[in-house]
Amino acid sequence: MEPIGYWLNRTDLALTTTMNTVLAESGLTRLTWQVLNVVETHPRTTDTTVLTTLTANASPAELTDAITTVLADGWAVRPATEHLALTEDGRARLARVGKHVAAFRAASVAGISPEEYRTAVGVLKRMTLNLESDQGH
């Protein structure tokens, strides 16, 4: 059996590659999709909110580029310095893209029960917290 790191890396690559393909026709990537979801979820989103929330997903430079992309493509605007908000068009486009993402998510968990999914996520979370707490020692 391969070590867990092998499957973590392979799963992340498969998720990113497939999601990028699904999102390409909308001009998005997995990372820009994640940025838009942070902007949608947090009413007073700032660049710092995005960087903090997605710190495990990409480097600060990659996240800053993703923010620049969603602004340039009209998904979001800056209602104030360093703040981000979805445009009305961005919100409507995000809802349409969400249908494709829902199908992607369903395909990614085919044959996996909700209980198995919760168990897998719970184990990965505990492993992460174990390792992060060891970094302080």
C-alpha positions in Angstrom: 0.0 0.0 0.0 1.3 3.5 -0.9 1.8 5.9 1.9 -1.0 8.5 2.6 1.1 11.3 1.2 1.1 9.6 -2.2 -2.7 9.5 -2.2 -3.1 13.0 -0.8 -0.9 14.4 -3.6 -2.5 12.3 -6.3 -6.0 13.3 -5.1 -5.2 17.0 -5.0 -3.7 16.8 -8.5 -6.8 15.0 -9.8 -9.2 17.4 -8.1 -7.3 20.4 -9.5 -6.9 19.1 -13.0 -10.5 18.0 -13.3 -11.9 21.1 -11.7 -9.8 23.3 -13.9 -11.2 21.5 -17.0 -14.8 21.9 -15.7 -14.3 25.6 -15.0 -12.2 26.5 -18.1 -15.2 27.4 -20.3 -16.2 30.0 -17.6 -12.7 31.5 -17.5 -12.0 30.1 -14.0 -9.6 27.8 -12.3 -10.0 25.9 -9.1 -8.1 28.7 -7.3 -10.2 31.6 -8.8 -13.3 29.6 -7.9 -12.1 29.3 -4.3 -11.4 33.0 -4.2 -14.9 33.8 -5.5 -16.4 31.5 -2.8 -14.6 33.4 -0.1 -15.8 36.7 -1.5 -19.4 35.3 -1.7 -19.3 33.8 1.8 -17.8 36.8 3.7 -19.8 40.0 3.3 -16.9 42.3 4.1 -14.1 40.4 2.4 -10.7 41.8 2.2 -7.6 40.6 0.4 -6.3 39.5 3.9 -9.5 37.5 4.4 -8.8 35.7 1.1 -5.1 35.1 1.9 -5.9 33.8 5.4 -8.8 31.6 4.4 -6.9 30.0 1.5 -3.4 29.9 2.9 -3.3 26.1 2.6 -4.4 26.2 -1.0 -1.8 28.5 -2.6 1.0 30.9 -2.1 0.3 34.6 -1.3 1.5 35.5 -4.8 -0.8 32.9 -6.5 -3.7 34.2 -4.4 -3.0 37.8 -5.3 -2.9 36.8 -9.0 -6.3 35.0 -8.6 -7.8 38.2 -6.9 -6.4 40.3 -9.8 -8.0 37.8 -12.3 -11.5 37.9 -10.7 -11.4 41.7 -10.6 -10.2 42.0 -14.2 -12.8 39.5 -15.5 -15.6 41.4 -13.9 -16.5 38.8 -11.3 -15.7 41.1 -8.4 -15.1 44.8 -7.7 -13.4 46.8 -4.9 -16.1 48.7 -3.0 -13.3 50.1 -0.8 -9.6 49.8 -0.7 -8.5 46.2 -0.1 -12.1 45.1 0.0 -13.8 42.7 -2.5 -17.4 42.1 -3.4 -19.1 40.1 -6.2 -20.6 42.1 -9.0 -24.2 41.3 -9.9 -23.0 39.7 -13.1 -20.4 37.8 -11.1 -23.0 36.5 -8.7 -25.2 35.3 -11.6 -22.2 33.7 -13.4 -21.1 32.1 -10.1 -24.6 30.5 -9.7 -24.4 29.1 -13.2 -20.9 27.7 -12.7 -22.1 26.2 -9.4 -24.2 23.7 -11.3 -21.1 22.4 -13.0 -19.2 22.3 -9.8 -22.0 20.3 -8.1 -21.9 17.7 -10.9 -18.1 17.6 -10.5 -18.4 17.1 -6.7 -21.0 14.3 -7.2 -18.7 12.5 -9.7 -15.7 12.8 -7.3 -17.5 11.0 -4.5 -19.2 8.3 -6.6 -19.3 5.1 -4.7 -18.4 6.8 -1.4 -21.0 6.9 1.3 -21.5 10.1 3.3 -20.2 8.2 6.3 -17.0 7.2 4.5 -16.5 10.7 3.3 -17.0 12.1 6.8 -14.6 9.5 8.2 -11.9 10.3 5.5 -12.2 14.1 6.2 -12.1 13.5 9.9 -9.0 11.4 9.8 -7.2 13.9 7.5 -8.2 16.7 9.8 -6.9 14.9 12.9 -3.6 14.1 11.1 -3.2 17.7 10.1 -3.9 19.0 13.6 -1.5 16.4 15.1 1.3 17.5 12.8 0.6 21.2 13.2 0.6 20.9 17.0 4.0 19.0 16.8 5.5 22.0 14.9 5.2 24.0 18.1 7.4 21.6 20.1 
